[in-house]
């Protein structure tokens, strides 16, 4: 194939839902007969080349002296406010996951945002917005978040076409009236099947390349996953990235605990009181009442399931106690920092459109290649533009295609 045709094949193989769709689009649009298998191999080959480039970027960052890591690379202008958001998604691999006894495996994803915001002398939104006190909407939001984050069986993870097309947490649904969150200026995405330690380096290296370590204000936003905060502590805490627990995840935990084992009206009143305290920064008051509720119900027993009131209250109490230091929302709003990870949630859905499906099974090699290319296509810095520009000068003239284990 010519370089121009390779670029088109890779683009369609990445952007369309399947290699079959790309094969058919090439035939219809370009009148070019390229087999589905060849589209797959060519797309994965380019994805692997990008993975190799990515590793080279990580190696450059790893060998930087510490004093150079808080400076922007030459020619890169730091954003006014930098935000790193991390989460994970799921896809199916050919090999079975021994932990889940299914073919579903986790991949990790990060969104790196340059933001525009304004700092304030006082909290610009001290009163909780009415959005978070609308029962029907909060019930729907909590159910959607819980269904995404819950530990479920493989059969429950089979996504429908509608589920793949819709974001579980549309940003418009969780940005309240009366509160102006930071404005996103640009966005880069990283995604990988690698373990958390390697992904942490990947995330940090990419953030550094975008000048984020030199930003005057920096935030790291995520939910309560342990690996995420371990990588924050390892790579971002030394450079003053403010750790922020996603407000929406704290909301879903509080809602579940407040309504567990109570009549609907009573549970809703408790939720409104607890979430208002959290919005105002009085997390300790919510923890105190949760501890009293735990005493009333008793500790979970071996017979209690994941949705029993005792279990829900106990898990929420532990969650808030562990995350308390990352829940100073009035101060984050005052500084003009983000308080939700809505954008990473919706980005996971965009990636899932390509890699997730009940009939999609990937090799480790193919999964890593497609995750890389999909992330590249979602990045406003357009890393593929530079890749296609420099690729002809880096080719040896020898064509190889070897499937490798990740």
ZAGUMAR-448097 format. One record per residue (C-alpha): residue number from 1; x, y, z. Coordinates in steps of 0.02 Angstrom, whole numbers. Last residue first. Layout:
<recs>
+-------+--------+--------+--------+
: tivex :      x :      y :      z :
+-------+--------+--------+--------+
:   NUM :      X :      Y :      Z :
...
+-------+--------+--------+--------+
</recs>
This chain:
<recs>
+-------+--------+--------+--------+
: tivex :      x :      y :      z :
+-------+--------+--------+--------+
:   406 :     99 :   -398 :   1287 :
:   405 :    118 :   -556 :   1184 :
:   404 :    178 :   -520 :   1010 :
:   403 :     98 :   -548 :    841 :
:   402 :    232 :   -524 :    711 :
:   401 :    208 :   -427 :    552 :
:   400 :    362 :   -376 :    456 :
:   399 :    396 :   -269 :    305 :
:   398 :    574 :   -220 :    272 :
:   397 :    603 :    -49 :    193 :
:   396 :    682 :     18 :    352 :
:   395 :    547 :    147 :    384 :
:   394 :    589 :    295 :    493 :
:   393 :    590 :    431 :    360 :
:   392 :    416 :    380 :    298 :
:   391 :    348 :    389 :    478 :
:   390 :    388 :    572 :    513 :
:   389 :    232 :    656 :    443 :
:   388 :    117 :    511 :    484 :
:   387 :    172 :    514 :    666 :
:   386 :    160 :    703 :    681 :
:   385 :    -21 :    699 :    625 :
:   384 :    -51 :    546 :    733 :
:   383 :    -11 :    644 :    891 :
:   382 :   -159 :    760 :    858 :
:   381 :   -140 :    877 :   1009 :
:   380 :   -330 :    871 :   1022 :
:   379 :   -325 :    689 :   1074 :
:   378 :   -473 :    575 :   1032 :
:   377 :   -388 :    499 :    879 :
:   376 :   -233 :    458 :    982 :
:   375 :   -338 :    369 :   1113 :
:   374 :   -416 :    260 :    978 :
:   373 :   -244 :    223 :    907 :
:   372 :   -172 :    170 :   1075 :
:   371 :   -322 :     66 :   1124 :
:   370 :   -317 :    -16 :    953 :
:   369 :   -134 :    -69 :    970 :
:   368 :   -152 :   -128 :   1149 :
:   367 :   -305 :   -234 :   1107 :
:   366 :   -223 :   -309 :    953 :
:   365 :    -68 :   -366 :   1046 :
:   364 :   -164 :   -431 :   1196 :
:   363 :   -272 :   -529 :   1074 :
:   362 :   -447 :   -462 :   1059 :
:   361 :   -622 :   -536 :   1066 :
:   360 :   -770 :   -433 :   1003 :
:   359 :   -936 :   -525 :   1001 :
:   358 :  -1012 :   -451 :   1160 :
:   357 :   -936 :   -283 :   1120 :
:   356 :   -802 :   -164 :   1180 :
:   355 :   -655 :   -100 :   1077 :
:   354 :   -723 :     32 :    961 :
:   353 :   -875 :    103 :   1049 :
:   352 :   -786 :     69 :   1213 :
:   351 :   -663 :    208 :   1176 :
:   350 :   -804 :    335 :   1167 :
:   349 :   -881 :    262 :   1324 :
:   348 :   -717 :    281 :   1419 :
:   347 :   -715 :    462 :   1359 :
:   346 :   -885 :    492 :   1439 :
:   345 :   -821 :    434 :   1609 :
:   344 :   -659 :    532 :   1587 :
:   343 :   -757 :    690 :   1555 :
:   342 :   -871 :    668 :   1704 :
:   341 :   -723 :    658 :   1823 :
:   340 :   -795 :    786 :   1944 :
:   339 :   -726 :    922 :   2057 :
:   338 :   -628 :   1026 :   1932 :
:   337 :   -512 :   1163 :   1999 :
:   336 :   -550 :   1350 :   2002 :
:   335 :   -457 :   1380 :   2166 :
:   334 :   -617 :   1426 :   2257 :
:   333 :   -703 :   1273 :   2185 :
:   332 :   -564 :   1162 :   2251 :
:   331 :   -573 :   1247 :   2421 :
:   330 :   -762 :   1221 :   2435 :
:   329 :   -739 :   1039 :   2379 :
:   328 :   -620 :    984 :   2517 :
:   327 :   -652 :    800 :   2478 :
:   326 :   -479 :    726 :   2448 :
:   325 :   -428 :    715 :   2632 :
:   324 :   -590 :    624 :   2670 :
:   323 :   -557 :    482 :   2547 :
:   322 :   -517 :    343 :   2671 :
:   321 :   -650 :    395 :   2798 :
:   320 :   -776 :    423 :   2660 :
:   319 :   -749 :    249 :   2586 :
:   318 :   -749 :    162 :   2755 :
:   317 :   -917 :    239 :   2798 :
:   316 :   -985 :    201 :   2625 :
:   315 :   -932 :     19 :   2637 :
:   314 :  -1009 :     -3 :   2810 :
:   313 :  -1173 :     82 :   2760 :
:   312 :  -1190 :    -23 :   2604 :
:   311 :  -1146 :   -186 :   2693 :
:   310 :  -1267 :   -159 :   2838 :
:   309 :  -1406 :   -106 :   2718 :
:   308 :  -1385 :   -266 :   2613 :
:   307 :  -1335 :   -236 :   2432 :
:   306 :  -1170 :   -331 :   2430 :
:   305 :  -1247 :   -479 :   2522 :
:   304 :  -1257 :   -507 :   2709 :
:   303 :  -1245 :   -688 :   2767 :
:   302 :  -1062 :   -673 :   2818 :
:   301 :  -1110 :   -529 :   2932 :
:   300 :  -1103 :   -342 :   2907 :
:   299 :  -1081 :   -235 :   3064 :
:   298 :  -1233 :   -180 :   3162 :
:   297 :  -1385 :    -86 :   3100 :
:   296 :  -1398 :     47 :   3236 :
:   295 :  -1209 :     55 :   3261 :
:   294 :  -1185 :     80 :   3074 :
:   293 :  -1312 :    221 :   3077 :
:   292 :  -1213 :    307 :   3214 :
:   291 :  -1054 :    289 :   3110 :
:   290 :  -1144 :    360 :   2960 :
:   289 :  -1200 :    508 :   3065 :
:   288 :  -1021 :    546 :   3115 :
:   287 :   -955 :    521 :   2938 :
:   286 :  -1081 :    646 :   2871 :
:   285 :  -1028 :    773 :   3002 :
:   284 :   -844 :    744 :   2963 :
:   283 :   -874 :    781 :   2778 :
:   282 :   -916 :    962 :   2817 :
:   281 :   -846 :   1031 :   2655 :
:   280 :  -1003 :   1123 :   2599 :
:   279 :  -1037 :    998 :   2461 :
:   278 :  -1010 :    857 :   2587 :
:   277 :  -1131 :    935 :   2711 :
:   276 :  -1262 :    955 :   2575 :
:   275 :  -1235 :    773 :   2525 :
:   274 :  -1273 :    716 :   2702 :
:   273 :  -1430 :    821 :   2730 :
:   272 :  -1505 :    781 :   2560 :
:   271 :  -1466 :    596 :   2583 :
:   270 :  -1552 :    593 :   2753 :
:   269 :  -1709 :    673 :   2680 :
:   268 :  -1708 :    547 :   2537 :
:   267 :  -1695 :    401 :   2657 :
:   266 :  -1844 :    462 :   2759 :
:   265 :  -1953 :    484 :   2606 :
:   264 :  -1903 :    316 :   2531 :
:   263 :  -1926 :    212 :   2691 :
:   262 :  -1755 :    162 :   2760 :
:   261 :  -1650 :      4 :   2746 :
:   260 :  -1522 :     83 :   2630 :
:   259 :  -1576 :    258 :   2574 :
:   258 :  -1434 :    353 :   2658 :
:   257 :  -1303 :    221 :   2616 :
:   256 :  -1342 :    214 :   2430 :
:   255 :  -1356 :    403 :   2415 :
:   254 :  -1191 :    430 :   2505 :
:   253 :  -1100 :    308 :   2391 :
:   252 :  -1177 :    386 :   2235 :
:   251 :  -1132 :    562 :   2293 :
:   250 :   -951 :    515 :   2329 :
:   249 :   -939 :    450 :   2151 :
:   248 :  -1015 :    611 :   2085 :
:   247 :   -893 :    719 :   2183 :
:   246 :   -741 :    638 :   2102 :
:   245 :   -610 :    631 :   2239 :
:   244 :   -482 :    768 :   2215 :
:   243 :   -293 :    755 :   2238 :
:   242 :   -204 :    923 :   2209 :
:   241 :    -54 :    899 :   2094 :
:   240 :     88 :    976 :   2192 :
:   239 :    238 :    904 :   2098 :
:   238 :    285 :    772 :   2227 :
:   237 :    100 :    715 :   2226 :
:   236 :    102 :    676 :   2040 :
:   235 :    213 :    524 :   2009 :
:   234 :    210 :    406 :   2158 :
:   233 :     67 :    478 :   2259 :
:   232 :    -43 :    493 :   2105 :
:   231 :      6 :    316 :   2055 :
:   230 :    -49 :    249 :   2225 :
:   229 :   -206 :    353 :   2213 :
:   228 :   -257 :    266 :   2053 :
:   227 :   -209 :     93 :   2111 :
:   226 :   -324 :    109 :   2262 :
:   225 :   -483 :    145 :   2164 :
:   224 :   -586 :    277 :   2255 :
:   223 :   -635 :    388 :   2109 :
:   222 :   -521 :    506 :   2015 :
:   221 :   -460 :    684 :   1992 :
:   220 :   -280 :    746 :   1992 :
:   219 :   -267 :    935 :   1992 :
:   218 :   -135 :   1062 :   1946 :
:   217 :   -126 :   1252 :   1957 :
:   216 :     26 :   1353 :   1901 :
:   215 :     60 :   1232 :   1758 :
:   214 :    240 :   1171 :   1741 :
:   213 :    195 :    987 :   1770 :
:   212 :     64 :   1004 :   1634 :
:   211 :    185 :   1046 :   1494 :
:   210 :    103 :    927 :   1370 :
:   209 :    256 :    812 :   1370 :
:   208 :    245 :    807 :   1560 :
:   207 :     66 :    745 :   1557 :
:   206 :    114 :    611 :   1431 :
:   205 :    256 :    550 :   1539 :
:   204 :    148 :    551 :   1695 :
:   203 :      9 :    449 :   1615 :
:   202 :    129 :    321 :   1541 :
:   201 :    223 :    308 :   1705 :
:   200 :     60 :    275 :   1797 :
:   199 :     12 :    151 :   1661 :
:   198 :    171 :     53 :   1693 :
:   197 :    133 :     40 :   1878 :
:   196 :    -53 :      8 :   1848 :
:   195 :    -27 :   -139 :   1732 :
:   194 :    -31 :   -122 :   1542 :
:   193 :   -195 :   -137 :   1447 :
:   192 :   -178 :     43 :   1389 :
:   191 :   -266 :    207 :   1359 :
:   190 :   -204 :    387 :   1346 :
:   189 :   -312 :    536 :   1300 :
:   188 :   -270 :    717 :   1267 :
:   187 :   -388 :    862 :   1291 :
:   186 :   -385 :   1048 :   1255 :
:   185 :   -467 :   1207 :   1318 :
:   184 :   -590 :   1129 :   1440 :
:   183 :   -680 :   1263 :   1539 :
:   182 :   -669 :   1254 :   1728 :
:   181 :   -835 :   1225 :   1816 :
:   180 :   -966 :   1363 :   1824 :
:   179 :  -1090 :   1328 :   1962 :
:   178 :  -1263 :   1406 :   1968 :
:   177 :  -1343 :   1269 :   1865 :
:   176 :  -1265 :   1101 :   1896 :
:   175 :  -1146 :   1007 :   1781 :
:   174 :  -1200 :    827 :   1808 :
:   173 :  -1321 :    791 :   1666 :
:   172 :  -1231 :    897 :   1538 :
:   171 :  -1075 :    790 :   1563 :
:   170 :  -1170 :    635 :   1505 :
:   169 :  -1139 :    498 :   1634 :
:   168 :  -1165 :    326 :   1561 :
:   167 :  -1124 :    391 :   1386 :
:   166 :  -1235 :    314 :   1254 :
:   165 :  -1190 :    219 :   1095 :
:   164 :  -1123 :     63 :   1179 :
:   163 :  -1273 :     52 :   1294 :
:   162 :  -1394 :     70 :   1147 :
:   161 :  -1307 :    -69 :   1051 :
:   160 :  -1322 :   -181 :   1204 :
:   159 :  -1172 :   -217 :   1312 :
:   158 :  -1137 :   -393 :   1379 :
:   157 :  -1072 :   -355 :   1555 :
:   156 :  -1219 :   -438 :   1641 :
:   155 :  -1171 :   -606 :   1567 :
:   154 :   -993 :   -583 :   1629 :
:   153 :  -1049 :   -565 :   1809 :
:   152 :  -1050 :   -398 :   1896 :
:   151 :   -935 :   -299 :   2011 :
:   150 :  -1017 :   -129 :   2008 :
:   149 :   -937 :     25 :   1931 :
:   148 :  -1045 :     43 :   1776 :
:   147 :  -1207 :    -12 :   1857 :
:   146 :  -1171 :     99 :   2007 :
:   145 :  -1146 :    253 :   1899 :
:   144 :  -1308 :    223 :   1805 :
:   143 :  -1408 :    186 :   1964 :
:   142 :  -1341 :    340 :   2052 :
:   141 :  -1385 :    451 :   1903 :
:   140 :  -1563 :    384 :   1893 :
:   139 :  -1593 :    407 :   2080 :
:   138 :  -1512 :    578 :   2072 :
:   137 :  -1628 :    632 :   1930 :
:   136 :  -1786 :    571 :   2015 :
:   135 :  -1740 :    646 :   2183 :
:   134 :  -1689 :    820 :   2130 :
:   133 :  -1570 :    882 :   2267 :
:   132 :  -1409 :    873 :   2167 :
:   131 :  -1483 :    980 :   2029 :
:   130 :  -1536 :   1112 :   2157 :
:   129 :  -1355 :   1168 :   2172 :
:   128 :  -1271 :   1149 :   2343 :
:   127 :  -1244 :   1319 :   2421 :
:   126 :  -1066 :   1386 :   2432 :
:   125 :  -1046 :   1414 :   2244 :
:   124 :   -906 :   1540 :   2212 :
:   123 :   -812 :   1484 :   2370 :
:   122 :   -716 :   1637 :   2424 :
:   121 :   -569 :   1740 :   2360 :
:   120 :   -595 :   1665 :   2189 :
:   119 :   -485 :   1580 :   2058 :
:   118 :   -542 :   1583 :   1877 :
:   117 :   -535 :   1442 :   1753 :
:   116 :   -464 :   1388 :   1585 :
:   115 :   -415 :   1207 :   1575 :
:   114 :   -286 :   1098 :   1489 :
:   113 :   -348 :    922 :   1509 :
:   112 :   -263 :    753 :   1519 :
:   111 :   -385 :    608 :   1511 :
:   110 :   -324 :    438 :   1570 :
:   109 :   -380 :    262 :   1531 :
:   108 :   -345 :     91 :   1603 :
:   107 :   -401 :    -74 :   1528 :
:   106 :   -493 :   -209 :   1622 :
:   105 :   -526 :   -385 :   1563 :
:   104 :   -684 :   -479 :   1516 :
:   103 :   -657 :   -656 :   1451 :
:   102 :   -742 :   -738 :   1599 :
:   101 :   -694 :   -826 :   1760 :
:   100 :   -675 :   -654 :   1842 :
:    99 :   -507 :   -689 :   1924 :
:    98 :   -448 :   -813 :   1792 :
:    97 :   -481 :   -691 :   1649 :
:    96 :   -500 :   -800 :   1496 :
:    95 :   -387 :   -779 :   1345 :
:    94 :   -463 :   -713 :   1185 :
:    93 :   -484 :   -543 :   1265 :
:    92 :   -645 :   -449 :   1301 :
:    91 :   -650 :   -265 :   1344 :
:    90 :   -676 :   -163 :   1501 :
:    89 :   -650 :     16 :   1555 :
:    88 :   -542 :    112 :   1678 :
:    87 :   -521 :    278 :   1765 :
:    86 :   -401 :    425 :   1768 :
:    85 :   -415 :    614 :   1765 :
:    84 :   -265 :    731 :   1754 :
:    83 :   -305 :    916 :   1762 :
:    82 :   -190 :   1059 :   1715 :
:    81 :   -237 :   1242 :   1740 :
:    80 :   -160 :   1386 :   1644 :
:    79 :    -89 :   1262 :   1519 :
:    78 :    100 :   1252 :   1498 :
:    77 :    171 :   1314 :   1332 :
:    76 :    281 :   1185 :   1246 :
:    75 :    430 :   1243 :   1142 :
:    74 :    560 :   1156 :   1250 :
:    73 :    479 :   1031 :   1368 :
:    72 :    387 :   1108 :   1516 :
:    71 :    476 :   1110 :   1684 :
:    70 :    425 :   1012 :   1838 :
:    69 :    515 :    857 :   1776 :
:    68 :    681 :    946 :   1751 :
:    67 :    727 :    956 :   1936 :
:    66 :    690 :    770 :   1953 :
:    65 :    820 :    725 :   1824 :
:    64 :    743 :    658 :   1663 :
:    63 :    781 :    475 :   1627 :
:    62 :    601 :    418 :   1656 :
:    61 :    534 :    552 :   1539 :
:    60 :    641 :    495 :   1393 :
:    59 :    594 :    313 :   1429 :
:    58 :    408 :    358 :   1428 :
:    57 :    427 :    444 :   1259 :
:    56 :    516 :    290 :   1190 :
:    55 :    375 :    181 :   1257 :
:    54 :    249 :    289 :   1165 :
:    53 :    345 :    273 :   1003 :
:    52 :    340 :     83 :   1021 :
:    51 :    152 :     91 :   1057 :
:    50 :    132 :    200 :    902 :
:    49 :    219 :     69 :    796 :
:    48 :    105 :    -63 :    873 :
:    47 :    -48 :     37 :    821 :
:    46 :     21 :     48 :    644 :
:    45 :     37 :   -142 :    639 :
:    44 :   -135 :   -163 :    717 :
:    43 :   -214 :    -59 :    579 :
:    42 :   -121 :   -152 :    441 :
:    41 :   -164 :   -322 :    512 :
:    40 :   -349 :   -283 :    533 :
:    39 :   -366 :   -203 :    362 :
:    38 :   -277 :   -354 :    288 :
:    37 :   -398 :   -471 :    374 :
:    36 :   -549 :   -375 :    309 :
:    35 :   -482 :   -388 :    133 :
:    34 :   -435 :   -233 :     35 :
:    33 :   -525 :   -202 :   -130 :
:    32 :   -519 :    -16 :   -164 :
:    31 :   -667 :     74 :   -239 :
:    30 :   -618 :    219 :   -126 :
:    29 :   -785 :    255 :    -42 :
:    28 :   -879 :     91 :    -61 :
:    27 :   -736 :    -33 :    -54 :
:    26 :   -645 :     62 :     83 :
:    25 :   -807 :     76 :    182 :
:    24 :   -837 :   -113 :    170 :
:    23 :   -663 :   -154 :    238 :
:    22 :   -683 :    -22 :    375 :
:    21 :   -852 :    -95 :    427 :
:    20 :   -774 :   -269 :    431 :
:    19 :   -631 :   -203 :    538 :
:    18 :   -760 :   -149 :    667 :
:    17 :   -845 :      0 :    749 :
:    16 :   -769 :    129 :    631 :
:    15 :   -637 :    251 :    692 :
:    14 :   -487 :    136 :    708 :
:    13 :   -497 :     31 :    550 :
:    12 :   -557 :    185 :    456 :
:    11 :   -405 :    286 :    508 :
:    10 :   -285 :    143 :    483 :
:     9 :   -348 :    108 :    306 :
:     8 :   -339 :    293 :    263 :
:     7 :   -161 :    310 :    328 :
:     6 :   -106 :    153 :    237 :
:     5 :   -182 :    222 :     77 :
:     4 :    -81 :    383 :     90 :
:     3 :     80 :    287 :    128 :
:     2 :     52 :    179 :    -28 :
:     1 :      0 :      0 :      0 :
+-------+--------+--------+--------+
</recs>
